[in-house]
Amino acid sequence: MTDDVHIRIEQPKGLRKQFLESALHASEFLQTLEKIQAFEQERIALKTTFTNALTDLTIASDQFIKSLPSLPLEFIQKQQQVLQRQMLQEQPLKVMTPRQEMASRMQPKQQPAEHLVSFMSPLEEEMAELKRKIQNLSI
């Protein structure tokens, strides 16, 4: 009787192979689906942890701000006056034409000698200092 079934199907081995391959693909798909579900659960857990930590941080910062002593109004006014004086003492803006602005950008900017970084040995620095003192004396 098993011969009859095989006689009716032209390629029994080919169909069996396809059936087993489809079963293998289905099991691989199920494994992939389980991994995806595990990743999703982990993502949700991490998101919940992050949200809780952010909420705790917000509460802690609010409590910290509330616990700070308030500044006296006189101190705030004094600071505002100091800031206004500093802004007034700054150099006024120079209005330049585009050509002047371009020319100022092209000119090399010279830094004062005080701000230059020295890469000399201590002996060379001492010699340079002595030379400066001698020049100051001769003037």
C-alpha positions as a printed Julia matrix, in Angstrom:
139×3 Matrix{Float64}:
  0.0     0.0    0.0
  2.9     2.42   0.64
  4.02    1.76  -2.9
  0.67    3.07  -4.13
  1.18    6.42  -2.38
  4.63    6.8   -3.87
  3.38    5.83  -7.27
  0.75    8.55  -7.2
  3.29   11.26  -6.17
  5.85   11.74  -8.88
  8.65   13.08  -6.67
  8.14   11.93  -3.06
 11.7    12.87  -1.98
 11.45   16.37  -3.44
  8.17   17.08  -1.63
  9.52   15.66   1.61
 12.62   17.89   1.27
 10.48   20.99   0.65
  8.25   20.12   3.6
 11.25   19.73   5.94
 12.81   22.98   4.66
  9.56   24.85   5.27
  9.4    23.39   8.79
 13.0    24.51   9.36
 12.23   28.04   8.12
  9.14   28.17  10.34
 11.16   27.18  13.42
 13.83   29.81  12.56
 11.07   32.39  12.2
  9.65   31.45  15.62
 13.11   31.77  17.2
 13.54   35.2   15.62
 10.1    36.2   16.85
 10.98   35.13  20.41
 14.21   37.17  20.27
 12.31   40.21  19.04
  9.78   39.84  21.84
 12.6    39.53  24.4
 14.24   42.7   23.02
 10.92   44.53  23.16
 10.38   43.51  26.78
 13.92   44.62  27.64
 13.35   47.95  25.85
 10.13   48.53  27.79
 11.88   47.68  31.09
 14.75   50.07  30.32
 12.34   52.8   29.27
 10.41   52.39  32.51
 13.62   52.49  34.54
 14.78   55.62  32.7
 11.43   57.35  33.19
 11.43   56.52  36.91
 15.01   57.76  37.3
 14.17   60.98  35.46
 11.14   61.52  37.68
 13.23   60.93  40.81
 15.87   63.36  39.53
 13.24   66.01  38.83
 11.79   65.61  42.32
 15.25   65.78  43.91
 16.19   68.91  41.95
 12.9    70.59  42.9
 13.5    69.78  46.56
 17.06   71.09  46.31
 15.92   74.35  44.72
 13.25   74.78  47.41
 15.8    74.18  50.15
 18.13   76.94  48.91
 17.9    80.19  50.86
 16.48   83.1   48.93
 18.77   85.95  47.96
 18.05   89.38  49.4
 16.54   91.85  46.96
 19.36   94.33  47.64
 21.98   91.81  46.5
 20.12   91.16  43.23
 19.8    94.9   42.55
 23.49   95.44  43.29
 24.45   92.67  40.86
 22.26   94.2   38.16
 23.93   97.59  38.67
 27.39   96.03  38.43
 26.43   94.29  35.2
 25.06   97.51  33.74
 28.29   99.37  34.59
 30.37   96.66  32.98
 28.29   96.83  29.82
 28.68  100.62  29.66
 32.45  100.43  30.17
 32.92   98.04  27.26
 34.16   99.52  24.03
 31.44  100.81  21.73
 30.79   98.88  18.55
 32.73  100.06  15.53
 30.67  100.32  12.38
 32.73   99.06   9.47
 32.09   98.76   5.8
 32.37   95.28   4.33
 35.74   96.22   2.8
 37.11   97.4    6.18
 35.83   94.27   7.86
 37.54   92.08   5.26
 40.79   94.03   5.64
 40.7    93.68   9.43
 40.23   89.93   9.09
 43.18   89.63   6.72
 45.59   91.5    8.99
 47.49   89.24  11.39
 46.55   89.9   14.97
 49.46   90.5   17.3
 49.25   89.25  20.83
 50.99   91.07  23.64
 54.26   89.48  24.74
 52.74   88.73  28.15
 50.23   86.26  26.7
 52.69   84.33  24.55
 53.57   80.87  25.79
 57.25   80.38  26.44
 58.97   77.12  25.53
 62.39   78.06  26.87
 64.43   76.29  29.46
 64.71   77.99  32.85
 68.27   79.1   32.02
 67.13   80.66  28.72
 64.25   82.4   30.5
 66.65   83.83  33.08
 68.98   85.07  30.33
 66.06   86.68  28.47
 64.96   88.38  31.69
 68.45   89.74  32.25
 68.58   91.05  28.68
 65.25   92.85  29.2
 66.54   94.43  32.42
 69.69   95.61  30.61
 67.62   97.15  27.8
 65.4    98.9   30.35
 68.47  100.35  32.06
 69.96  101.71  28.83
 66.79  103.58  27.9
